[in-house]
Amino acid sequence: MNINFDEERVNDFRLLILKWGHQNYAAYPWRHTKNKWHALVAEIMLQRTNADQVVPVYESFVEMYPSPEDLLMEIETNIFKSLGLHWREEILHSLAREIYKLGYIPEDKKSLLKLPGVGDYISAAFRSFHLNIRDVIIDSNVVRLYGRFFGFETVPETRRKKWFKELAEEITPNTNHKEYNYAILDFTRNICKPSPLHKECVLSDLCCYAMKNIDSRY
């Protein structure tokens, strides 16, 4: 794999992303909760769903179900009707039952991955954003961002490749990792979209993709 990757380039990328993220931080309600149950539920809600659509559903959930026990008292919630993802109700009930049996929400990755509905991305997001434990965020948007900036081709399976996981691990900083992960999520949602906004992109002068498509920046 031929990647335009060196320490100085990675440092420039991190600094630019962190600065952009600080200036454009999206203050979604789940980003400030101290309730670990609500935080984990939020990450499940956000899976393959637009964050803005999740806000009213999350806020209703928080009000109705302060704890897993509260959710278990209801057989059917219909809380996901507006998102059109009814299958998540069953997952959340299973998750609530497991957490109730455990008596706590685990923090180590191995234990988190045993919980219903929790995969690699959700466990990483929960640990990084809500426990402030360094973890690496990988989804299709992050793959697109890294591929464009560092100049390598990507396919749907790229995020599962060992070399890409190692690359993402190397890029994710050891300090400010929570802020960095929030920044790349916000940046890929607002700037480095499938049709990128080159003119508004703080990375464009260094981005391999932007430099190859320079005419589209103006």
RAVENBEL-V111745 format. One record per residue. N is the residue number from 0. PSI is psi in whole degrees, 0 to 359 (NA if undefined). Layout:
N_PSI ; N_PSI
This chain:
0_119 ; 1_109 ; 2_132 ; 3_83 ; 4_120 ; 5_167 ; 6_318 ; 7_319 ; 8_318 ; 9_317 ; 10_318 ; 11_317 ; 12_310 ; 13_312 ; 14_317 ; 15_318 ; 16_317 ; 17_318 ; 18_315 ; 19_316 ; 20_321 ; 21_322 ; 22_341 ; 23_25 ; 24_131 ; 25_114 ; 26_61 ; 27_148 ; 28_326 ; 29_344 ; 30_351 ; 31_359 ; 32_146 ; 33_357 ; 34_110 ; 35_329 ; 36_311 ; 37_323 ; 38_315 ; 39_319 ; 40_319 ; 41_317 ; 42_327 ; 43_319 ; 44_323 ; 45_348 ; 46_117 ; 47_31 ; 48_140 ; 49_132 ; 50_320 ; 51_328 ; 52_333 ; 53_331 ; 54_303 ; 55_328 ; 56_316 ; 57_315 ; 58_322 ; 59_318 ; 60_315 ; 61_318 ; 62_323 ; 63_330 ; 64_79 ; 65_338 ; 66_165 ; 67_323 ; 68_322 ; 69_321 ; 70_322 ; 71_342 ; 72_347 ; 73_134 ; 74_319 ; 75_135 ; 76_327 ; 77_20 ; 78_339 ; 79_11 ; 80_318 ; 81_338 ; 82_349 ; 83_28 ; 84_68 ; 85_334 ; 86_338 ; 87_336 ; 88_316 ; 89_319 ; 90_315 ; 91_324 ; 92_318 ; 93_320 ; 94_315 ; 95_319 ; 96_317 ; 97_318 ; 98_321 ; 99_318 ; 100_319 ; 101_323 ; 102_2 ; 103_168 ; 104_119 ; 105_157 ; 106_338 ; 107_149 ; 108_316 ; 109_317 ; 110_322 ; 111_320 ; 112_346 ; 113_346 ; 114_144 ; 115_133 ; 116_0 ; 117_114 ; 118_195 ; 119_313 ; 120_311 ; 121_319 ; 122_320 ; 123_317 ; 124_317 ; 125_315 ; 126_316 ; 127_308 ; 128_328 ; 129_345 ; 130_352 ; 131_40 ; 132_132 ; 133_125 ; 134_164 ; 135_125 ; 136_123 ; 137_119 ; 138_182 ; 139_329 ; 140_321 ; 141_321 ; 142_315 ; 143_315 ; 144_309 ; 145_319 ; 146_317 ; 147_311 ; 148_314 ; 149_356 ; 150_49 ; 151_152 ; 152_146 ; 153_153 ; 154_168 ; 155_331 ; 156_356 ; 157_319 ; 158_341 ; 159_355 ; 160_141 ; 161_317 ; 162_325 ; 163_319 ; 164_320 ; 165_322 ; 166_312 ; 167_323 ; 168_319 ; 169_322 ; 170_322 ; 171_122 ; 172_156 ; 173_333 ; 174_156 ; 175_28 ; 176_324 ; 177_312 ; 178_321 ; 179_314 ; 180_320 ; 181_319 ; 182_316 ; 183_327 ; 184_313 ; 185_322 ; 186_318 ; 187_335 ; 188_328 ; 189_332 ; 190_300 ; 191_63 ; 192_176 ; 193_321 ; 194_95 ; 195_149 ; 196_79 ; 197_321 ; 198_332 ; 199_2 ; 200_125 ; 201_350 ; 202_353 ; 203_328 ; 204_342 ; 205_349 ; 206_126 ; 207_318 ; 208_316 ; 209_320 ; 210_331 ; 211_340 ; 212_42 ; 213_328 ; 214_332 ; 215_355 ; 216_351 ; 217_NA
